[in-house]
């Protein structure tokens, strides 16, 4: 201390401010000009951001082209998450998106708001929906505006998207695959599969675009680039359709399964066999050592860790098994190795084969069946169980911040992820959103969300489904 300058030097003040939370830091900034400058130090707010959100996008925030400070990022994001956590009236707007004259078969975010891009939080999200009325419709969910509608074709059965390339992909009841330009709705290409039911899986490998299609005839067909050029087609089963199709995070493996026969094992296929097939070699494919496949998912933070809900032999209940998939190459051949990591019985009370499965991080699996939701660790420890819906859960959507369940009881339940020091990652139920009148509709059928919004489809009793869009603002 200098007796002629009775104040702490700037570095000492900043160090003391590291012991304050954001509320105290803001209060301290009103004391005097020196404290205001010290409390606005970017390093302090960067530290708070990384303590609260380990997945902040540093490249965006550090860019000179983006006019957002760490303080702005923290305050806006924490304010937005407070609204999303509380779900109070006035914290969000709700729009009804009407126009479809048939049942909605799926909806996808073509342009969504990301937690890592604060400059987009005030921009509108674009959602595309496909319907049995034979149209694809794109919506601005912030103002409820219809952006474009495709020409009417055969009833649609599936819809997926590639946000990176601004492409929407659909399949119709005749097996015709089409791609659409996301911004304009212009048809780009088509490919006939002659399958009344198609399961679609889009992915990219080294910036190359691929679409793998599971058919009613038990085949897996792979198409490439915007022209939908066929690369391969392999037979997985006879007579039973492929209705489970997932790709590993490292894009080396695709798992194909069928829910229609509990005696058939899901298959793991080497992706290169589908995207770059060899004329003189068969596709590299290996059965997973379980019977049946009600649901499957790859753990997102692992290269190729597969979780499967299946029906064990001589058991009336279901089990969840986890496998690591790898390849062993020798001089003359390559073999797929599917090694079991864990397996445990599920406490499902329902005998229904309609099971939903999602994975969060490296050690958290979410299972939904009938009216219940379970959260398991990868070792089979039951972390949480929720029985809040009074009718079956029809769809779930999971991200890094929350999980949303849609139900036929016409409600969306919002659950927030939380980290407990003793029990680790788990879910906490917060509130619900309502979707309309039971006299006019049969409940929610699909749900999707980005960081700032939630969109769900409501099945109308008159056959005309409606989309409900909930938009939170920062």
KOLZA-657786 format. One record per residue (C-alpha): chain; y, x negated, z; residue in three letters; residue number from 0. Coordinates in steps of 0.1 Angstrom, whole numbers, padded with zeros to 4 digits. Layout:
# residues N
ATOM   unit       Y       X       Z   code   pos
ATOM      A       Y       X       Z    ALA   NUM
...
END
This chain:
# residues 474
ATOM   unit       Y       X       Z   code   pos
ATOM      A    0000    0000    0000    UNK     0
ATOM      A    0035   -0012   -0009    UNK     1
ATOM      A    0059   -0001    0018    UNK     2
ATOM      A    0086    0003   -0009    UNK     3
ATOM      A    0063    0025   -0029    UNK     4
ATOM      A    0044    0048   -0004    UNK     5
ATOM      A    0020    0063   -0028    UNK     6
ATOM      A   -0015    0055   -0039    UNK     7
ATOM      A   -0019    0037   -0072    UNK     8
ATOM      A   -0033    0059   -0100    UNK     9
ATOM      A   -0068    0044   -0100    UNK    10
ATOM      A   -0072    0052   -0063    UNK    11
ATOM      A   -0061    0088   -0068    UNK    12
ATOM      A   -0085    0093   -0097    UNK    13
ATOM      A   -0113    0078   -0075    UNK    14
ATOM      A   -0105    0103   -0047    UNK    15
ATOM      A   -0104    0131   -0073    UNK    16
ATOM      A   -0141    0124   -0082    UNK    17
ATOM      A   -0151    0141   -0050    UNK    18
ATOM      A   -0134    0174   -0060    UNK    19
ATOM      A   -0148    0203   -0079    UNK    20
ATOM      A   -0130    0219   -0108    UNK    21
ATOM      A   -0112    0245   -0086    UNK    22
ATOM      A   -0099    0218   -0062    UNK    23
ATOM      A   -0089    0196   -0091    UNK    24
ATOM      A   -0068    0223   -0106    UNK    25
ATOM      A   -0051    0230   -0072    UNK    26
ATOM      A   -0044    0192   -0068    UNK    27
ATOM      A   -0028    0191   -0102    UNK    28
ATOM      A    0000    0214   -0089    UNK    29
ATOM      A    0011    0190   -0061    UNK    30
ATOM      A    0033    0166   -0080    UNK    31
ATOM      A    0036    0150   -0114    UNK    32
ATOM      A    0016    0120   -0105    UNK    33
ATOM      A   -0013    0141   -0092    UNK    34
ATOM      A   -0010    0163   -0123    UNK    35
ATOM      A   -0014    0133   -0146    UNK    36
ATOM      A   -0043    0119   -0125    UNK    37
ATOM      A   -0061    0153   -0124    UNK    38
ATOM      A   -0058    0156   -0162    UNK    39
ATOM      A   -0077    0123   -0167    UNK    40
ATOM      A   -0103    0130   -0195    UNK    41
ATOM      A   -0129    0109   -0177    UNK    42
ATOM      A   -0128    0133   -0147    UNK    43
ATOM      A   -0134    0164   -0168    UNK    44
ATOM      A   -0160    0146   -0189    UNK    45
ATOM      A   -0179    0138   -0157    UNK    46
ATOM      A   -0178    0174   -0146    UNK    47
ATOM      A   -0190    0185   -0180    UNK    48
ATOM      A   -0220    0162   -0180    UNK    49
ATOM      A   -0228    0171   -0144    UNK    50
ATOM      A   -0230    0208   -0154    UNK    51
ATOM      A   -0242    0206   -0190    UNK    52
ATOM      A   -0263    0176   -0200    UNK    53
ATOM      A   -0263    0188   -0236    UNK    54
ATOM      A   -0226    0185   -0243    UNK    55
ATOM      A   -0219    0174   -0279    UNK    56
ATOM      A   -0200    0142   -0273    UNK    57
ATOM      A   -0194    0135   -0310    UNK    58
ATOM      A   -0175    0167   -0314    UNK    59
ATOM      A   -0154    0163   -0283    UNK    60
ATOM      A   -0147    0127   -0290    UNK    61
ATOM      A   -0136    0134   -0326    UNK    62
ATOM      A   -0099    0130   -0333    UNK    63
ATOM      A   -0102    0158   -0358    UNK    64
ATOM      A   -0111    0183   -0331    UNK    65
ATOM      A   -0081    0193   -0308    UNK    66
ATOM      A   -0101    0199   -0277    UNK    67
ATOM      A   -0100    0179   -0245    UNK    68
ATOM      A   -0128    0177   -0220    UNK    69
ATOM      A   -0107    0198   -0196    UNK    70
ATOM      A   -0103    0225   -0222    UNK    71
ATOM      A   -0140    0224   -0230    UNK    72
ATOM      A   -0150    0227   -0194    UNK    73
ATOM      A   -0126    0256   -0185    UNK    74
ATOM      A   -0134    0276   -0216    UNK    75
ATOM      A   -0171    0272   -0214    UNK    76
ATOM      A   -0173    0278   -0177    UNK    77
ATOM      A   -0151    0309   -0181    UNK    78
ATOM      A   -0174    0321   -0210    UNK    79
ATOM      A   -0206    0315   -0190    UNK    80
ATOM      A   -0191    0334   -0160    UNK    81
ATOM      A   -0186    0364   -0182    UNK    82
ATOM      A   -0221    0361   -0197    UNK    83
ATOM      A   -0236    0357   -0162    UNK    84
ATOM      A   -0218    0387   -0147    UNK    85
ATOM      A   -0221    0411   -0176    UNK    86
ATOM      A   -0192    0432   -0163    UNK    87
ATOM      A   -0175    0459   -0184    UNK    88
ATOM      A   -0146    0442   -0201    UNK    89
ATOM      A   -0163    0408   -0202    UNK    90
ATOM      A   -0178    0417   -0236    UNK    91
ATOM      A   -0173    0441   -0265    UNK    92
ATOM      A   -0201    0462   -0280    UNK    93
ATOM      A   -0203    0473   -0316    UNK    94
ATOM      A   -0227    0496   -0333    UNK    95
ATOM      A   -0236    0484   -0368    UNK    96
ATOM      A   -0247    0514   -0390    UNK    97
ATOM      A   -0258    0515   -0426    UNK    98
ATOM      A   -0296    0510   -0427    UNK    99
ATOM      A   -0315    0541   -0437    UNK   100
ATOM      A   -0349    0528   -0426    UNK   101
ATOM      A   -0365    0508   -0399    UNK   102
ATOM      A   -0352    0473   -0392    UNK   103
ATOM      A   -0380    0447   -0396    UNK   104
ATOM      A   -0361    0417   -0383    UNK   105
ATOM      A   -0327    0402   -0378    UNK   106
ATOM      A   -0315    0366   -0379    UNK   107
ATOM      A   -0283    0347   -0371    UNK   108
ATOM      A   -0271    0331   -0403    UNK   109
ATOM      A   -0240    0317   -0387    UNK   110
ATOM      A   -0240    0315   -0350    UNK   111
ATOM      A   -0218    0300   -0322    UNK   112
ATOM      A   -0232    0270   -0305    UNK   113
ATOM      A   -0228    0258   -0270    UNK   114
ATOM      A   -0221    0223   -0284    UNK   115
ATOM      A   -0192    0233   -0307    UNK   116
ATOM      A   -0163    0246   -0287    UNK   117
ATOM      A   -0141    0249   -0318    UNK   118
ATOM      A   -0164    0278   -0330    UNK   119
ATOM      A   -0163    0299   -0299    UNK   120
ATOM      A   -0136    0322   -0312    UNK   121
ATOM      A   -0151    0325   -0346    UNK   122
ATOM      A   -0173    0354   -0357    UNK   123
ATOM      A   -0211    0352   -0359    UNK   124
ATOM      A   -0229    0365   -0390    UNK   125
ATOM      A   -0262    0383   -0386    UNK   126
ATOM      A   -0285    0394   -0414    UNK   127
ATOM      A   -0309    0423   -0410    UNK   128
ATOM      A   -0338    0434   -0432    UNK   129
ATOM      A   -0351    0470   -0434    UNK   130
ATOM      A   -0378    0492   -0448    UNK   131
ATOM      A   -0349    0508   -0468    UNK   132
ATOM      A   -0353    0477   -0491    UNK   133
ATOM      A   -0320    0461   -0483    UNK   134
ATOM      A   -0307    0430   -0466    UNK   135
ATOM      A   -0274    0435   -0449    UNK   136
ATOM      A   -0250    0408   -0435    UNK   137
ATOM      A   -0227    0417   -0406    UNK   138
ATOM      A   -0196    0403   -0389    UNK   139
ATOM      A   -0207    0412   -0354    UNK   140
ATOM      A   -0173    0405   -0338    UNK   141
ATOM      A   -0156    0434   -0357    UNK   142
ATOM      A   -0187    0453   -0368    UNK   143
ATOM      A   -0179    0448   -0405    UNK   144
ATOM      A   -0206    0449   -0432    UNK   145
ATOM      A   -0201    0417   -0453    UNK   146
ATOM      A   -0226    0424   -0481    UNK   147
ATOM      A   -0256    0444   -0489    UNK   148
ATOM      A   -0284    0434   -0513    UNK   149
ATOM      A   -0296    0458   -0541    UNK   150
ATOM      A   -0323    0482   -0530    UNK   151
ATOM      A   -0359    0469   -0536    UNK   152
ATOM      A   -0393    0476   -0521    UNK   153
ATOM      A   -0395    0480   -0483    UNK   154
ATOM      A   -0389    0447   -0466    UNK   155
ATOM      A   -0415    0434   -0442    UNK   156
ATOM      A   -0401    0401   -0429    UNK   157
ATOM      A   -0369    0381   -0428    UNK   158
ATOM      A   -0361    0345   -0417    UNK   159
ATOM      A   -0332    0321   -0424    UNK   160
ATOM      A   -0321    0286   -0429    UNK   161
ATOM      A   -0287    0283   -0414    UNK   162
ATOM      A   -0282    0247   -0425    UNK   163
ATOM      A   -0284    0257   -0462    UNK   164
ATOM      A   -0269    0292   -0458    UNK   165
ATOM      A   -0301    0309   -0471    UNK   166
ATOM      A   -0318    0341   -0461    UNK   167
ATOM      A   -0355    0346   -0470    UNK   168
ATOM      A   -0372    0380   -0472    UNK   169
ATOM      A   -0407    0393   -0480    UNK   170
ATOM      A   -0413    0429   -0492    UNK   171
ATOM      A   -0443    0452   -0492    UNK   172
ATOM      A   -0456    0439   -0525    UNK   173
ATOM      A   -0455    0403   -0513    UNK   174
ATOM      A   -0424    0393   -0533    UNK   175
ATOM      A   -0406    0365   -0516    UNK   176
ATOM      A   -0368    0363   -0523    UNK   177
ATOM      A   -0340    0339   -0512    UNK   178
ATOM      A   -0304    0351   -0508    UNK   179
ATOM      A   -0272    0332   -0506    UNK   180
ATOM      A   -0260    0338   -0471    UNK   181
ATOM      A   -0223    0339   -0477    UNK   182
ATOM      A   -0224    0362   -0508    UNK   183
ATOM      A   -0257    0380   -0508    UNK   184
ATOM      A   -0265    0367   -0543    UNK   185
ATOM      A   -0302    0365   -0551    UNK   186
ATOM      A   -0313    0329   -0557    UNK   187
ATOM      A   -0350    0329   -0565    UNK   188
ATOM      A   -0382    0349   -0561    UNK   189
ATOM      A   -0419    0343   -0559    UNK   190
ATOM      A   -0448    0368   -0560    UNK   191
ATOM      A   -0476    0364   -0535    UNK   192
ATOM      A   -0493    0398   -0540    UNK   193
ATOM      A   -0497    0402   -0503    UNK   194
ATOM      A   -0485    0434   -0486    UNK   195
ATOM      A   -0480    0415   -0454    UNK   196
ATOM      A   -0463    0381   -0452    UNK   197
ATOM      A   -0455    0358   -0423    UNK   198
ATOM      A   -0426    0334   -0431    UNK   199
ATOM      A   -0420    0299   -0418    UNK   200
ATOM      A   -0390    0279   -0430    UNK   201
ATOM      A   -0385    0242   -0422    UNK   202
ATOM      A   -0371    0210   -0436    UNK   203
ATOM      A   -0386    0175   -0438    UNK   204
ATOM      A   -0364    0146   -0446    UNK   205
ATOM      A   -0338    0170   -0460    UNK   206
ATOM      A   -0364    0186   -0482    UNK   207
ATOM      A   -0366    0224   -0480    UNK   208
ATOM      A   -0400    0242   -0475    UNK   209
ATOM      A   -0412    0277   -0469    UNK   210
ATOM      A   -0448    0283   -0457    UNK   211
ATOM      A   -0461    0319   -0462    UNK   212
ATOM      A   -0491    0334   -0444    UNK   213
ATOM      A   -0507    0362   -0464    UNK   214
ATOM      A   -0529    0392   -0458    UNK   215
ATOM      A   -0558    0375   -0477    UNK   216
ATOM      A   -0560    0347   -0451    UNK   217
ATOM      A   -0542    0321   -0472    UNK   218
ATOM      A   -0513    0298   -0464    UNK   219
ATOM      A   -0490    0292   -0494    UNK   220
ATOM      A   -0462    0266   -0494    UNK   221
ATOM      A   -0431    0268   -0515    UNK   222
ATOM      A   -0404    0242   -0520    UNK   223
ATOM      A   -0366    0240   -0528    UNK   224
ATOM      A   -0343    0268   -0538    UNK   225
ATOM      A   -0364    0277   -0568    UNK   226
ATOM      A   -0394    0285   -0546    UNK   227
ATOM      A   -0417    0262   -0565    UNK   228
ATOM      A   -0453    0265   -0553    UNK   229
ATOM      A   -0466    0233   -0538    UNK   230
ATOM      A   -0500    0244   -0524    UNK   231
ATOM      A   -0522    0273   -0513    UNK   232
ATOM      A   -0551    0270   -0490    UNK   233
ATOM      A   -0576    0295   -0476    UNK   234
ATOM      A   -0577    0297   -0438    UNK   235
ATOM      A   -0599    0327   -0434    UNK   236
ATOM      A   -0615    0355   -0454    UNK   237
ATOM      A   -0602    0390   -0451    UNK   238
ATOM      A   -0580    0385   -0420    UNK   239
ATOM      A   -0543    0381   -0424    UNK   240
ATOM      A   -0523    0351   -0411    UNK   241
ATOM      A   -0498    0366   -0387    UNK   242
ATOM      A   -0491    0336   -0364    UNK   243
ATOM      A   -0474    0307   -0380    UNK   244
ATOM      A   -0455    0279   -0361    UNK   245
ATOM      A   -0443    0244   -0370    UNK   246
ATOM      A   -0442    0214   -0346    UNK   247
ATOM      A   -0409    0197   -0336    UNK   248
ATOM      A   -0418    0166   -0355    UNK   249
ATOM      A   -0427    0188   -0386    UNK   250
ATOM      A   -0461    0171   -0390    UNK   251
ATOM      A   -0482    0201   -0380    UNK   252
ATOM      A   -0484    0238   -0388    UNK   253
ATOM      A   -0505    0261   -0367    UNK   254
ATOM      A   -0519    0293   -0384    UNK   255
ATOM      A   -0535    0321   -0364    UNK   256
ATOM      A   -0546    0357   -0367    UNK   257
ATOM      A   -0542    0384   -0340    UNK   258
ATOM      A   -0568    0406   -0358    UNK   259
ATOM      A   -0600    0389   -0347    UNK   260
ATOM      A   -0607    0375   -0313    UNK   261
ATOM      A   -0636    0354   -0326    UNK   262
ATOM      A   -0615    0333   -0350    UNK   263
ATOM      A   -0599    0301   -0339    UNK   264
ATOM      A   -0564    0292   -0349    UNK   265
ATOM      A   -0561    0262   -0373    UNK   266
ATOM      A   -0539    0232   -0372    UNK   267
ATOM      A   -0529    0219   -0406    UNK   268
ATOM      A   -0514    0186   -0415    UNK   269
ATOM      A   -0480    0195   -0431    UNK   270
ATOM      A   -0482    0168   -0457    UNK   271
ATOM      A   -0514    0184   -0470    UNK   272
ATOM      A   -0492    0215   -0478    UNK   273
ATOM      A   -0460    0199   -0490    UNK   274
ATOM      A   -0475    0169   -0509    UNK   275
ATOM      A   -0511    0179   -0516    UNK   276
ATOM      A   -0535    0154   -0532    UNK   277
ATOM      A   -0555    0166   -0562    UNK   278
ATOM      A   -0587    0149   -0551    UNK   279
ATOM      A   -0586    0157   -0514    UNK   280
ATOM      A   -0588    0189   -0494    UNK   281
ATOM      A   -0560    0199   -0470    UNK   282
ATOM      A   -0563    0182   -0436    UNK   283
ATOM      A   -0571    0211   -0413    UNK   284
ATOM      A   -0587    0214   -0378    UNK   285
ATOM      A   -0597    0244   -0357    UNK   286
ATOM      A   -0582    0246   -0322    UNK   287
ATOM      A   -0611    0248   -0297    UNK   288
ATOM      A   -0603    0284   -0285    UNK   289
ATOM      A   -0613    0318   -0297    UNK   290
ATOM      A   -0586    0343   -0307    UNK   291
ATOM      A   -0548    0338   -0310    UNK   292
ATOM      A   -0525    0364   -0296    UNK   293
ATOM      A   -0495    0340   -0297    UNK   294
ATOM      A   -0487    0304   -0302    UNK   295
ATOM      A   -0457    0281   -0298    UNK   296
ATOM      A   -0450    0244   -0299    UNK   297
ATOM      A   -0431    0229   -0269    UNK   298
ATOM      A   -0397    0221   -0283    UNK   299
ATOM      A   -0391    0188   -0264    UNK   300
ATOM      A   -0425    0173   -0273    UNK   301
ATOM      A   -0435    0159   -0308    UNK   302
ATOM      A   -0466    0181   -0311    UNK   303
ATOM      A   -0476    0199   -0280    UNK   304
ATOM      A   -0491    0234   -0288    UNK   305
ATOM      A   -0495    0263   -0264    UNK   306
ATOM      A   -0519    0292   -0273    UNK   307
ATOM      A   -0525    0326   -0257    UNK   308
ATOM      A   -0562    0334   -0265    UNK   309
ATOM      A   -0592    0354   -0253    UNK   310
ATOM      A   -0618    0332   -0235    UNK   311
ATOM      A   -0655    0338   -0243    UNK   312
ATOM      A   -0672    0363   -0219    UNK   313
ATOM      A   -0638    0373   -0204    UNK   314
ATOM      A   -0618    0405   -0206    UNK   315
ATOM      A   -0586    0387   -0196    UNK   316
ATOM      A   -0565    0362   -0215    UNK   317
ATOM      A   -0558    0325   -0210    UNK   318
ATOM      A   -0531    0300   -0220    UNK   319
ATOM      A   -0542    0266   -0232    UNK   320
ATOM      A   -0520    0236   -0240    UNK   321
ATOM      A   -0530    0209   -0266    UNK   322
ATOM      A   -0516    0177   -0279    UNK   323
ATOM      A   -0521    0173   -0317    UNK   324
ATOM      A   -0523    0139   -0333    UNK   325
ATOM      A   -0538    0122   -0363    UNK   326
ATOM      A   -0562    0092   -0363    UNK   327
ATOM      A   -0563    0073   -0396    UNK   328
ATOM      A   -0589    0047   -0406    UNK   329
ATOM      A   -0593    0028   -0438    UNK   330
ATOM      A   -0613    0056   -0454    UNK   331
ATOM      A   -0603    0088   -0438    UNK   332
ATOM      A   -0579    0106   -0415    UNK   333
ATOM      A   -0589    0130   -0387    UNK   334
ATOM      A   -0569    0155   -0367    UNK   335
ATOM      A   -0573    0153   -0330    UNK   336
ATOM      A   -0566    0183   -0308    UNK   337
ATOM      A   -0568    0173   -0272    UNK   338
ATOM      A   -0566    0199   -0244    UNK   339
ATOM      A   -0539    0191   -0218    UNK   340
ATOM      A   -0541    0222   -0196    UNK   341
ATOM      A   -0558    0256   -0196    UNK   342
ATOM      A   -0554    0285   -0171    UNK   343
ATOM      A   -0560    0322   -0169    UNK   344
ATOM      A   -0530    0346   -0173    UNK   345
ATOM      A   -0523    0374   -0148    UNK   346
ATOM      A   -0517    0399   -0175    UNK   347
ATOM      A   -0524    0435   -0165    UNK   348
ATOM      A   -0524    0448   -0200    UNK   349
ATOM      A   -0553    0447   -0224    UNK   350
ATOM      A   -0528    0449   -0253    UNK   351
ATOM      A   -0530    0421   -0279    UNK   352
ATOM      A   -0492    0423   -0283    UNK   353
ATOM      A   -0482    0392   -0263    UNK   354
ATOM      A   -0449    0373   -0267    UNK   355
ATOM      A   -0448    0335   -0260    UNK   356
ATOM      A   -0419    0311   -0259    UNK   357
ATOM      A   -0414    0276   -0245    UNK   358
ATOM      A   -0384    0261   -0227    UNK   359
ATOM      A   -0380    0224   -0224    UNK   360
ATOM      A   -0411    0203   -0217    UNK   361
ATOM      A   -0426    0222   -0187    UNK   362
ATOM      A   -0418    0259   -0189    UNK   363
ATOM      A   -0437    0287   -0208    UNK   364
ATOM      A   -0425    0323   -0209    UNK   365
ATOM      A   -0451    0351   -0215    UNK   366
ATOM      A   -0443    0388   -0220    UNK   367
ATOM      A   -0468    0416   -0223    UNK   368
ATOM      A   -0464    0453   -0217    UNK   369
ATOM      A   -0436    0458   -0192    UNK   370
ATOM      A   -0438    0424   -0175    UNK   371
ATOM      A   -0425    0389   -0179    UNK   372
ATOM      A   -0440    0357   -0165    UNK   373
ATOM      A   -0427    0321   -0163    UNK   374
ATOM      A   -0454    0294   -0160    UNK   375
ATOM      A   -0453    0257   -0157    UNK   376
ATOM      A   -0474    0238   -0182    UNK   377
ATOM      A   -0499    0232   -0154    UNK   378
ATOM      A   -0503    0270   -0148    UNK   379
ATOM      A   -0481    0274   -0118    UNK   380
ATOM      A   -0465    0308   -0118    UNK   381
ATOM      A   -0428    0301   -0114    UNK   382
ATOM      A   -0415    0337   -0117    UNK   383
ATOM      A   -0426    0372   -0125    UNK   384
ATOM      A   -0404    0402   -0135    UNK   385
ATOM      A   -0413    0439   -0136    UNK   386
ATOM      A   -0379    0454   -0144    UNK   387
ATOM      A   -0386    0473   -0176    UNK   388
ATOM      A   -0400    0508   -0173    UNK   389
ATOM      A   -0414    0507   -0209    UNK   390
ATOM      A   -0430    0479   -0229    UNK   391
ATOM      A   -0411    0447   -0239    UNK   392
ATOM      A   -0407    0446   -0277    UNK   393
ATOM      A   -0389    0413   -0282    UNK   394
ATOM      A   -0376    0383   -0264    UNK   395
ATOM      A   -0350    0357   -0272    UNK   396
ATOM      A   -0346    0324   -0254    UNK   397
ATOM      A   -0320    0296   -0254    UNK   398
ATOM      A   -0308    0268   -0232    UNK   399
ATOM      A   -0287    0292   -0210    UNK   400
ATOM      A   -0305    0325   -0208    UNK   401
ATOM      A   -0334    0347   -0218    UNK   402
ATOM      A   -0330    0382   -0232    UNK   403
ATOM      A   -0357    0408   -0232    UNK   404
ATOM      A   -0356    0440   -0253    UNK   405
ATOM      A   -0376    0470   -0244    UNK   406
ATOM      A   -0385    0505   -0256    UNK   407
ATOM      A   -0367    0518   -0225    UNK   408
ATOM      A   -0335    0511   -0244    UNK   409
ATOM      A   -0323    0483   -0222    UNK   410
ATOM      A   -0317    0445   -0227    UNK   411
ATOM      A   -0324    0425   -0195    UNK   412
ATOM      A   -0306    0392   -0191    UNK   413
ATOM      A   -0321    0364   -0171    UNK   414
ATOM      A   -0304    0331   -0165    UNK   415
ATOM      A   -0320    0297   -0163    UNK   416
ATOM      A   -0315    0279   -0130    UNK   417
ATOM      A   -0326    0245   -0116    UNK   418
ATOM      A   -0339    0247   -0080    UNK   419
ATOM      A   -0341    0213   -0062    UNK   420
ATOM      A   -0374    0223   -0047    UNK   421
ATOM      A   -0391    0244   -0074    UNK   422
ATOM      A   -0375    0230   -0105    UNK   423
ATOM      A   -0366    0252   -0135    UNK   424
ATOM      A   -0369    0289   -0132    UNK   425
ATOM      A   -0353    0322   -0141    UNK   426
ATOM      A   -0330    0345   -0122    UNK   427
ATOM      A   -0325    0382   -0132    UNK   428
ATOM      A   -0289    0391   -0135    UNK   429
ATOM      A   -0281    0424   -0152    UNK   430
ATOM      A   -0290    0447   -0181    UNK   431
ATOM      A   -0272    0461   -0212    UNK   432
ATOM      A   -0278    0496   -0224    UNK   433
ATOM      A   -0283    0505   -0261    UNK   434
ATOM      A   -0277    0543   -0265    UNK   435
ATOM      A   -0293    0577   -0260    UNK   436
ATOM      A   -0330    0584   -0256    UNK   437
ATOM      A   -0325    0617   -0273    UNK   438
ATOM      A   -0314    0598   -0305    UNK   439
ATOM      A   -0336    0567   -0304    UNK   440
ATOM      A   -0369    0552   -0293    UNK   441
ATOM      A   -0356    0519   -0278    UNK   442
ATOM      A   -0350    0484   -0289    UNK   443
ATOM      A   -0373    0467   -0313    UNK   444
ATOM      A   -0358    0432   -0320    UNK   445
ATOM      A   -0333    0410   -0303    UNK   446
ATOM      A   -0316    0377   -0312    UNK   447
ATOM      A   -0287    0358   -0296    UNK   448
ATOM      A   -0264    0328   -0301    UNK   449
ATOM      A   -0243    0312   -0274    UNK   450
ATOM      A   -0216    0339   -0274    UNK   451
ATOM      A   -0233    0371   -0285    UNK   452
ATOM      A   -0265    0392   -0285    UNK   453
ATOM      A   -0277    0415   -0313    UNK   454
ATOM      A   -0306    0440   -0310    UNK   455
ATOM      A   -0320    0467   -0333    UNK   456
ATOM      A   -0324    0502   -0320    UNK   457
ATOM      A   -0351    0524   -0335    UNK   458
ATOM      A   -0336    0558   -0345    UNK   459
ATOM      A   -0357    0589   -0342    UNK   460
ATOM      A   -0342    0600   -0376    UNK   461
ATOM      A   -0357    0569   -0392    UNK   462
ATOM      A   -0323    0551   -0394    UNK   463
ATOM      A   -0321    0521   -0372    UNK   464
ATOM      A   -0288    0509   -0357    UNK   465
ATOM      A   -0278    0474   -0346    UNK   466
ATOM      A   -0261    0469   -0313    UNK   467
ATOM      A   -0239    0438   -0311    UNK   468
ATOM      A   -0226    0424   -0277    UNK   469
ATOM      A   -0199    0398   -0280    UNK   470
ATOM      A   -0186    0377   -0251    UNK   471
ATOM      A   -0152    0359   -0255    UNK   472
ATOM      A   -0138    0328   -0238    UNK   473
END
